[in-house]
Amino acid sequence: MLSFKGTHFQKDVILYAVFFYVRYGVSYRDLEEIMEERGVEVDHATLNRWVIRYSPAIAVKAKSQKRETNKSWRMDETYIKVKGQWTYLYRAVDSRGDTLDFMLSERRDEEAATAFFKQTINNNGFPDKVVMDKSGANYAGLANINL
């Protein structure tokens, strides 16, 4: 359980500010203005301390309450433009269509596929079945995990 003992602000205010920063990726100064519009006067440095202190604990709590995923995955990658640069988007969804994980990579190779599968398995456990296209790199990446 998160401890808010000794904080100047109420728990709800702190959690709202941390959630807003993590969810929407605004700057601390913008978040300071947003909080001020809602009647809470807080400095951007304090907001930074809250994010540093509480976001890791919130992430652990959220991960522990994550629902089980199906053990049948669909994995693919596509080529997308991010900030004017072409990158590969690896993604995995379960048979219900829920996104399991995603990763951006500069290359579409065995190393990138292995890193993606390690990350996805670490976050969701081992699948029973993985459906993917005929990419040799993806197959090799999955074979590296199965050793």
C-alpha positions as CSV (number, residue, x, y, z in Angstrom):
1,M,0.0,0.0,0.0
2,L,1.2,3.5,-0.8
3,S,2.0,5.6,2.2
4,F,1.1,9.3,2.0
5,K,2.0,9.9,5.7
6,G,3.5,13.4,6.2
7,T,2.5,14.8,2.9
8,H,1.2,18.4,2.7
9,F,-1.4,17.6,0.1
10,Q,-4.2,15.0,0.1
11,K,-3.7,11.6,-1.4
12,D,-6.3,12.3,-4.2
13,V,-4.4,15.4,-5.3
14,I,-1.1,13.6,-5.5
15,L,-2.5,10.6,-7.3
16,Y,-4.3,12.8,-9.8
17,A,-1.2,14.8,-10.6
18,V,1.0,11.7,-11.0
19,F,-1.6,10.0,-13.2
20,F,-2.0,13.1,-15.3
21,Y,1.7,13.4,-15.8
22,V,2.3,9.8,-16.7
23,R,-0.8,9.4,-18.8
24,Y,-0.6,12.5,-20.9
25,G,3.1,13.3,-20.9
26,V,2.8,17.0,-20.1
27,S,5.6,19.1,-18.8
28,Y,5.8,19.8,-15.0
29,R,5.2,23.5,-15.7
30,D,2.1,22.7,-17.8
31,L,0.9,20.3,-15.0
32,E,1.5,23.1,-12.5
33,E,-0.9,25.3,-14.5
34,I,-3.5,22.5,-14.9
35,M,-3.5,21.9,-11.1
36,E,-3.8,25.7,-10.5
37,E,-6.9,25.7,-12.7
38,R,-8.3,23.1,-10.5
39,G,-7.7,25.1,-7.4
40,V,-4.5,23.4,-6.2
41,E,-1.4,25.6,-6.0
42,V,1.7,23.3,-6.2
43,D,5.2,24.0,-7.6
44,H,6.6,22.1,-10.6
45,A,9.5,20.8,-8.5
46,T,7.0,19.3,-6.0
47,L,5.2,17.6,-8.9
48,N,8.6,16.2,-10.1
49,R,9.2,14.7,-6.6
50,W,5.8,13.2,-6.5
51,V,6.3,11.5,-9.9
52,I,9.7,10.1,-8.9
53,R,8.4,8.9,-5.5
54,Y,5.0,7.5,-6.4
55,S,5.0,6.4,-10.0
56,P,7.2,3.2,-9.5
57,A,5.0,2.1,-6.7
58,I,1.8,2.7,-8.7
59,A,3.3,0.8,-11.6
60,V,4.0,-2.3,-9.4
61,K,0.5,-2.1,-7.9
62,A,-1.1,-1.9,-11.4
63,K,1.0,-4.8,-12.7
64,S,0.0,-7.0,-9.8
65,Q,-3.7,-6.3,-10.5
66,K,-3.3,-6.9,-14.3
67,R,-5.8,-9.5,-15.5
68,E,-4.6,-12.8,-17.0
69,T,-4.0,-12.8,-20.8
70,N,-5.0,-15.6,-23.1
71,K,-2.1,-18.0,-23.9
72,S,-2.7,-17.7,-27.7
73,W,-0.9,-14.7,-29.1
74,R,-0.8,-13.0,-32.5
75,M,2.4,-11.2,-33.2
76,D,3.3,-8.9,-36.1
77,E,5.4,-5.9,-37.0
78,T,4.9,-3.0,-39.3
79,Y,6.8,0.0,-40.6
80,I,5.7,3.4,-39.3
81,K,6.9,6.9,-39.2
82,V,7.7,8.3,-35.7
83,K,8.8,11.9,-35.5
84,G,9.8,11.9,-39.2
85,Q,11.9,8.7,-39.0
86,W,10.8,5.3,-40.2
87,T,10.9,2.6,-37.5
88,Y,9.5,-0.9,-36.9
89,L,6.6,-1.4,-34.6
90,Y,6.5,-4.9,-33.1
91,R,3.2,-5.7,-31.3
92,A,1.5,-8.7,-29.8
93,V,-2.2,-9.2,-29.0
94,D,-4.0,-12.1,-27.4
95,S,-6.9,-14.0,-29.0
96,R,-9.4,-11.6,-27.5
97,G,-7.7,-8.6,-29.2
98,D,-6.1,-7.2,-26.1
99,T,-2.7,-5.6,-26.6
100,L,-0.1,-7.5,-24.7
101,D,3.0,-5.4,-25.6
102,F,4.6,-3.3,-28.2
103,M,8.2,-2.2,-29.1
104,L,9.7,0.3,-31.5
105,S,13.0,-0.8,-33.2
106,E,15.3,0.7,-35.9
107,R,15.8,-2.8,-37.4
108,R,13.7,-5.8,-38.3
109,D,16.1,-8.6,-37.4
110,E,16.6,-11.5,-35.1
111,E,18.1,-9.4,-32.3
112,A,15.0,-7.0,-32.3
113,A,12.6,-9.9,-32.4
114,T,14.3,-11.7,-29.5
115,A,14.3,-8.5,-27.4
116,F,10.6,-8.1,-28.1
117,F,9.7,-11.6,-27.2
118,K,11.8,-11.4,-23.9
119,Q,10.0,-8.2,-23.0
120,T,6.5,-9.6,-23.8
121,I,7.1,-12.9,-22.0
122,N,8.5,-11.0,-19.0
123,N,5.3,-8.9,-18.8
124,N,2.7,-11.6,-19.6
125,G,4.2,-15.1,-19.1
126,F,4.8,-17.8,-21.6
127,P,2.2,-18.4,-24.4
128,D,0.9,-21.7,-25.5
129,K,0.8,-20.7,-29.1
130,V,2.2,-17.7,-31.1
131,V,0.7,-16.9,-34.6
132,M,3.0,-14.8,-36.7
133,D,3.8,-14.1,-40.4
134,K,6.5,-15.9,-42.3
135,S,9.3,-13.5,-41.2
136,G,12.5,-15.5,-40.6
137,A,13.6,-12.9,-38.0
138,N,10.5,-13.4,-35.9
139,Y,10.8,-17.2,-36.0
140,A,14.5,-17.0,-35.1
141,G,13.7,-14.6,-32.2
142,L,11.1,-16.9,-30.8
143,A,13.5,-19.9,-31.3
144,N,16.1,-18.1,-29.2
145,I,13.6,-17.8,-26.3
146,N,12.6,-21.5,-26.6
147,L,16.2,-22.8,-26.1
